[in-house]
Amino acid sequence: MLARAFNSSKQSEAKGKRKKEKEKEKEKEKEISNKVKTYFDISK
């Protein structure tokens, strides 16, 4: 019983980590797209 609770907490922890990593990736993509936009705006 205890092991099951421990495993489920580990799984939810892993899910949280994955979610945070995905959010970080989205932030990076936003930054990159913004940099690209400003670069093209400057080069016009």
trRosetta pair geometry for C-beta under 8 A, 3 or more apart (Angstrom, degrees):
i j d omega theta_ij theta_ji phi_ij phi_ji
1 4 5.9 -53 -155 28 29 111
1 5 6.9 25 151 -14 62 104
2 5 5.8 -56 -154 36 36 110
2 6 6.3 37 149 -21 68 107
3 6 5.5 -55 -148 36 33 114
3 7 6.2 34 154 -21 67 105
4 7 5.8 -53 -148 35 30 111
4 8 6.4 28 155 -18 64 105
5 8 5.9 -55 -147 36 30 109
5 9 6.5 29 154 -18 64 105
6 9 5.9 -58 -152 36 30 108
6 10 6.4 32 150 -21 64 106
7 10 5.5 -55 -150 35 33 114
7 11 6.4 34 152 -21 67 103
8 11 5.5 -49 -148 34 34 113
8 12 6.4 31 155 -16 66 103
9 12 5.9 -53 -146 39 33 107
9 13 6.2 40 150 -25 64 105
10 13 5.5 -54 -150 33 31 116
10 14 6.5 32 152 -19 65 103
11 14 5.7 -53 -151 34 32 111
11 15 6.5 35 149 -21 65 103
12 15 5.4 -47 -149 33 37 116
12 16 6.5 42 150 -22 64 101
13 16 5.7 -53 -154 33 32 113
13 17 6.6 33 149 -20 64 103
14 17 5.6 -51 -151 33 35 113
14 18 6.4 35 152 -19 66 104
15 18 5.7 -55 -150 36 32 110
15 19 6.3 34 152 -22 66 105
16 19 5.6 -53 -148 34 31 113
16 20 6.4 30 154 -18 65 104
17 20 5.8 -57 -152 36 31 110
17 21 6.3 31 152 -19 66 105
18 21 5.6 -54 -149 36 33 112
18 22 6.3 34 153 -20 66 104
19 22 5.7 -53 -151 34 31 111
19 23 6.5 32 150 -20 64 104
20 23 5.6 -53 -150 35 34 112
20 24 6.4 36 151 -21 66 103
21 24 5.6 -51 -150 34 34 113
21 25 6.5 36 150 -21 65 102
22 25 5.6 -51 -151 34 34 113
22 26 6.5 36 150 -21 65 102
23 26 5.6 -51 -151 33 34 113
23 27 6.5 37 150 -21 65 103
24 27 5.6 -53 -152 34 34 113
24 28 6.5 35 151 -20 66 103
25 28 5.6 -53 -150 35 33 112
25 29 6.3 34 152 -20 66 104
26 29 5.6 -53 -149 36 33 112
26 30 6.4 36 151 -21 65 103
27 30 5.6 -53 -151 33 32 113
27 31 6.4 33 151 -20 65 104
28 31 5.6 -53 -150 35 33 112
28 32 6.3 31 153 -19 66 106
29 32 5.7 -54 -146 37 31 111
29 33 6.2 28 157 -17 66 107
30 33 5.9 -58 -146 39 28 107
30 34 6.2 28 155 -20 65 108
31 34 5.8 -59 -150 37 28 111
31 35 6.3 28 153 -19 65 106
32 35 5.7 -55 -149 35 31 111
32 36 6.3 31 153 -19 65 105
33 36 5.6 -51 -147 36 33 113
33 37 6.3 38 152 -22 65 104
34 37 5.6 -51 -148 34 32 113
34 38 6.4 27 155 -15 66 105
35 38 5.9 -56 -147 39 30 106
35 39 6.2 36 152 -24 64 107
36 39 5.5 -54 -148 34 30 115
36 40 6.5 24 156 -14 65 105
37 40 6.0 -60 -151 39 29 104
37 41 6.2 30 152 -20 66 108
38 41 5.4 -52 -144 37 34 114
38 42 6.2 35 155 -21 66 104
39 42 5.9 -56 -150 35 28 109
39 43 6.3 20 155 -15 64 111
40 43 5.7 -57 -140 41 33 108
40 44 6.7 50 155 -40 63 94
41 44 6.0 -43 -159 8 31 116
